Amino acid sequence: MKQPPKEFRLLATVKDFTQHFGFPSPEHPLLTVIDLEHTRGVLPANGPALRQLYIISLKKNLKGHMQYGQRSYDFSEGVLGFFAPGQLCENNDSIDISELSGWMLVFHPDLLLRHPLAKKIATYGFFSYEVNEALHLSPQEEATLDALFHGIRQEYQRAPDAFSQDVLVSQLEVLLSYANRFYHRQFHTRRPAEHDLLSRFEELLTRYFAREEEQPLPTVQYFADALHVSPAYLSDMLRTLTGQTTQQHLHHALIEKAKRLLLGTSLTINETAFQLGFEYPQYFTRLFKSKTGLTPAAFRVSAN
């Protein structure tokens, strides 16, 4: 019997968030800082919620394993998590939070208005990467972020003045810059796992383009889903290990198969485009020329 869809609550403001989870009321309408040690036992299982907020959290001393995106993690050590506006979450009431510690920053996108960070924040891959992964920190990295958090908390607790928001955003940007450093560090410290992921990606790519039948154009989302990581994480990993994004790998494989079809079959240019998954042949011609410098017809003639 089909299960009815879950009802979820929209958390559109920082105050909505604190009320939903039973946290103290925010002292700033666009940002709150939460010491998780002081919230033990107040996290209710209120059902799923859609949050229109940015959230950065460092959680420690959770007993048991917690489902974090697509994987299960031991949160007894410090783990940094990121959520962007529009991401669903649901509390897990099976985790023992009696010794929970760490901190959480919750802020509304409007906090960043009038600041360059409003645009820059979209470039941080971890805000989508976190849906499938969590960032584990070394003790030194954890201490660095703890110090930055305490600086933000001190500013948050000051009486507001004309400079308050500018200072908060500046401190937040420093924290995100360090998080970005630590995020990219993991691609070097976790090389065995990443090389395994690269091998699985290459195997999947080879199998996909070895098919003879007509098929849809490959998408980054398809390969990310098949490998159980987010599109941003996959592209960042590939760029670090190979110098190319996922999309660049797909285009390269697509053009190589196009060349094989153009030289090894009697398919017309249009038929070749349809075989590769293009809905409109002119898009195929445009991509092929951008990658090779020749139109498909000119490539076929030059090769012959």
MIRO-891554 format. One line per 5 residues: their letters; for each residue x, y, z of C-alpha. Coordinates in steps of 0.2 Angstrom, whole numbers, plus 5000, padded with zeros to 4 digits. Layout:
% MIRO-891554
A = X,Y,Z ~ ...
END
This chain:
% MIRO-891554
MKQPP = 5000,5000,5000 ~ 5007,5017,4995 ~ 5012,5027,5010 ~ 5005,5045,5011 ~ 5019,5059,5008
KEFRL = 5026,5066,5024 ~ 5021,5083,5029 ~ 5035,5095,5032 ~ 5037,5112,5039 ~ 5044,5127,5030
LATVK = 5057,5135,5041 ~ 5059,5152,5032 ~ 5067,5162,5046 ~ 5080,5160,5060 ~ 5066,5161,5073
DFTQH = 5056,5147,5064 ~ 5072,5136,5065 ~ 5075,5139,5084 ~ 5057,5136,5088 ~ 5056,5120,5078
FGFPS = 5071,5112,5086 ~ 5068,5120,5103 ~ 5084,5131,5103 ~ 5085,5148,5112 ~ 5077,5162,5103
PEHPL = 5089,5172,5092 ~ 5096,5188,5097 ~ 5098,5194,5079 ~ 5084,5192,5066 ~ 5096,5185,5053
LTVID = 5108,5175,5062 ~ 5110,5164,5078 ~ 5124,5155,5086 ~ 5120,5139,5096 ~ 5131,5131,5109
LEHTR = 5126,5112,5107 ~ 5132,5108,5124 ~ 5118,5119,5131 ~ 5105,5110,5120 ~ 5107,5092,5126
GVLPA = 5090,5084,5127 ~ 5080,5098,5118 ~ 5081,5091,5100 ~ 5063,5085,5097 ~ 5059,5073,5082
NGPAL = 5047,5086,5074 ~ 5046,5078,5057 ~ 5054,5084,5041 ~ 5058,5102,5038 ~ 5063,5112,5023
RQLYI = 5075,5126,5028 ~ 5077,5142,5019 ~ 5093,5145,5028 ~ 5112,5142,5028 ~ 5118,5131,5042
ISLKK = 5136,5127,5048 ~ 5138,5114,5062 ~ 5152,5106,5071 ~ 5145,5091,5081 ~ 5154,5080,5093
NLKGH = 5151,5066,5105 ~ 5135,5059,5097 ~ 5134,5041,5102 ~ 5130,5029,5088 ~ 5130,5031,5070
MQYGQ = 5120,5044,5061 ~ 5113,5045,5043 ~ 5121,5060,5035 ~ 5115,5061,5017 ~ 5119,5045,5008
RSYDF = 5131,5038,5021 ~ 5132,5033,5040 ~ 5145,5042,5051 ~ 5152,5040,5068 ~ 5150,5058,5076
SEGVL = 5160,5054,5091 ~ 5174,5065,5083 ~ 5171,5082,5076 ~ 5162,5082,5060 ~ 5158,5098,5050
GFFAP = 5142,5099,5041 ~ 5134,5112,5029 ~ 5117,5115,5023 ~ 5111,5127,5010 ~ 5093,5135,5008
GQLCE = 5081,5123,5001 ~ 5088,5107,5008 ~ 5077,5095,5018 ~ 5081,5088,5035 ~ 5074,5076,5047
NNDSI = 5079,5073,5065 ~ 5085,5056,5070 ~ 5078,5052,5088 ~ 5088,5036,5089 ~ 5105,5045,5092
DISEL = 5110,5048,5110 ~ 5114,5066,5112 ~ 5116,5066,5131 ~ 5135,5071,5129 ~ 5133,5082,5113
SGWML = 5145,5096,5111 ~ 5150,5108,5097 ~ 5141,5123,5089 ~ 5130,5128,5076 ~ 5128,5144,5065
VFHPD = 5112,5147,5057 ~ 5110,5162,5046 ~ 5097,5169,5033 ~ 5103,5173,5015 ~ 5098,5191,5018
LLLRH = 5112,5193,5030 ~ 5124,5193,5015 ~ 5115,5206,5005 ~ 5126,5221,5001 ~ 5141,5210,5003
PLAKK = 5152,5201,4990 ~ 5149,5185,5000 ~ 5131,5184,4994 ~ 5138,5179,4977 ~ 5154,5170,4983
IATYG = 5145,5158,4994 ~ 5138,5149,4979 ~ 5156,5144,4974 ~ 5158,5134,4990 ~ 5156,5116,4984
FFSYE = 5153,5109,5002 ~ 5135,5117,5003 ~ 5130,5104,4990 ~ 5143,5091,4994 ~ 5137,5089,5012
VNEAL = 5121,5080,5006 ~ 5132,5065,5003 ~ 5147,5068,5013 ~ 5153,5075,5030 ~ 5170,5084,5033
HLSPQ = 5180,5076,5046 ~ 5193,5088,5055 ~ 5210,5086,5062 ~ 5211,5092,5080 ~ 5221,5107,5074
EEATL = 5208,5111,5061 ~ 5194,5109,5074 ~ 5203,5121,5086 ~ 5204,5134,5072 ~ 5186,5134,5068
DALFH = 5181,5134,5087 ~ 5191,5150,5089 ~ 5182,5158,5074 ~ 5165,5152,5081 ~ 5169,5160,5097
GIRQE = 5174,5176,5089 ~ 5157,5176,5080 ~ 5148,5173,5096 ~ 5156,5187,5105 ~ 5151,5199,5091
YQRAP = 5134,5192,5091 ~ 5132,5195,5109 ~ 5137,5213,5108 ~ 5124,5227,5108 ~ 5121,5230,5089
DAFSQ = 5128,5246,5081 ~ 5130,5252,5063 ~ 5145,5240,5061 ~ 5138,5224,5068 ~ 5132,5216,5052
DVLVS = 5148,5220,5042 ~ 5158,5213,5056 ~ 5148,5197,5057 ~ 5148,5194,5038 ~ 5167,5197,5038
QLEVL = 5170,5184,5052 ~ 5158,5172,5043 ~ 5168,5174,5027 ~ 5184,5170,5036 ~ 5176,5154,5044
LSYAN = 5170,5149,5026 ~ 5188,5152,5019 ~ 5195,5140,5032 ~ 5182,5127,5029 ~ 5185,5128,5010
RFYHR = 5204,5125,5014 ~ 5200,5110,5025 ~ 5187,5104,5012 ~ 5200,5103,4998 ~ 5213,5096,5010
QFHTR = 5203,5080,5011 ~ 5206,5076,4993 ~ 5224,5074,4996 ~ 5223,5065,5013 ~ 5210,5053,5007
RPAEH = 5218,5049,4991 ~ 5215,5030,4992 ~ 5197,5032,4993 ~ 5196,5046,4980 ~ 5207,5035,4968
DLLSR = 5194,5021,4970 ~ 5180,5033,4966 ~ 5190,5039,4951 ~ 5192,5021,4945 ~ 5173,5017,4947
FEELL = 5169,5033,4938 ~ 5180,5029,4923 ~ 5173,5011,4923 ~ 5155,5018,4923 ~ 5160,5030,4909
TRYFA = 5167,5017,4898 ~ 5152,5005,4900 ~ 5140,5020,4896 ~ 5148,5024,4880 ~ 5151,5006,4875
REEEQ = 5133,5004,4872 ~ 5128,5002,4854 ~ 5110,5007,4856 ~ 5103,5025,4856 ~ 5103,5032,4873
PLPTV = 5100,5049,4882 ~ 5114,5062,4883 ~ 5124,5058,4899 ~ 5122,5070,4913 ~ 5133,5074,4928
QYFAD = 5118,5070,4940 ~ 5117,5052,4932 ~ 5135,5048,4936 ~ 5135,5056,4954 ~ 5119,5047,4958
ALHVS = 5127,5030,4952 ~ 5142,5033,4963 ~ 5132,5039,4978 ~ 5140,5057,4979 ~ 5134,5074,4975
PAYLS = 5138,5082,4958 ~ 5148,5095,4966 ~ 5159,5083,4976 ~ 5162,5072,4960 ~ 5167,5087,4950
DMLRT = 5179,5093,4964 ~ 5187,5076,4966 ~ 5189,5074,4947 ~ 5196,5092,4945 ~ 5209,5088,4959
LTGQT = 5215,5071,4953 ~ 5213,5074,4934 ~ 5212,5093,4931 ~ 5195,5091,4923 ~ 5177,5092,4929
TQQHL = 5164,5079,4927 ~ 5156,5088,4912 ~ 5173,5090,4903 ~ 5175,5071,4905 ~ 5158,5068,4898
HHALI = 5161,5079,4883 ~ 5178,5071,4880 ~ 5170,5053,4880 ~ 5155,5060,4870 ~ 5166,5067,4856
EKAKR = 5177,5051,4855 ~ 5162,5041,4853 ~ 5155,5053,4840 ~ 5172,5051,4830 ~ 5170,5032,4830
LLLGT = 5152,5033,4824 ~ 5157,5046,4810 ~ 5172,5035,4804 ~ 5166,5018,4807 ~ 5147,5018,4802
SLTIN = 5137,5025,4787 ~ 5126,5035,4799 ~ 5122,5052,4793 ~ 5126,5067,4804 ~ 5109,5069,4810
ETAFQ = 5108,5050,4814 ~ 5124,5051,4823 ~ 5117,5065,4833 ~ 5102,5055,4838 ~ 5112,5040,4842
LGFEY = 5122,5050,4854 ~ 5106,5057,4863 ~ 5105,5074,4855 ~ 5087,5080,4852 ~ 5093,5093,4840
PQYFT = 5107,5089,4828 ~ 5113,5107,4827 ~ 5118,5106,4845 ~ 5129,5091,4841 ~ 5137,5100,4827
RLFKS = 5140,5115,4838 ~ 5148,5105,4852 ~ 5158,5094,4840 ~ 5166,5110,4832 ~ 5169,5118,4848
KTGLT = 5179,5103,4854 ~ 5188,5098,4838 ~ 5188,5114,4827 ~ 5179,5105,4813 ~ 5161,5101,4810
PAAFR = 5156,5083,4810 ~ 5155,5083,4791 ~ 5172,5091,4789 ~ 5180,5079,4801 ~ 5173,5064,4791
VSAN = 5179,5071,4775 ~ 5196,5076,4782 ~ 5198,5058,4790 ~ 5194,5050,4773
END
